[in-house]
Amino acid sequence: MQIGTRWSVGDEAPKSLPLGIRQAVGEEERVLRDLEADTEGWGWTLTFLEGEPVVTLDDGTVITQVDGETQVTHES
């Protein structure tokens, strides 16, 4: 069993995450800064689905890695 974690927007993502996911988190945060989005109190949640990391932002953005490829989906 793997335990997830939570961290605030702007804080460093856990080093245990694959590099591609950490890079995607950084890119999403850059976009939010560029949009001057108010992310006060927002956070990322790391969970695991079938042993694979799933990172979810409070706005519904989800970052996963499938077959070594990082995928980012945004809530519509």
C-alpha positions, 0 to 999 in steps of 0.5 A, spaced: 500 500 500 502 506 498 500 513 502 499 519 498 501 526 500 498 533 499 502 540 498 501 547 496 501 550 490 508 553 489 511 548 494 516 543 491 513 536 488 515 530 492 522 527 489 519 520 489 515 522 483 517 521 476 521 527 473 515 528 467 510 528 473 514 533 477 516 537 470 508 537 468 506 540 475 511 546 474 509 547 468 502 548 470 504 552 476 507 557 471 501 557 467 497 559 473 502 564 475 502 567 467 494 567 468 495 571 475 490 566 478 489 566 485 491 560 487 491 562 495 490 555 499 490 551 493 494 544 493 496 538 489 494 531 492 498 525 490 494 518 490 496 512 487 491 508 482 494 501 481 500 503 484 501 509 479 501 516 481 496 520 480 497 528 482 490 532 482 490 540 483 484 543 487 481 546 480 481 539 477 487 538 473 490 531 473 497 529 471 498 521 470 504 517 467 501 512 462 507 507 459 512 512 461 508 518 458 506 524 462 499 526 461 495 532 463 488 533 463 484 539 465 476 539 468 472 542 463 
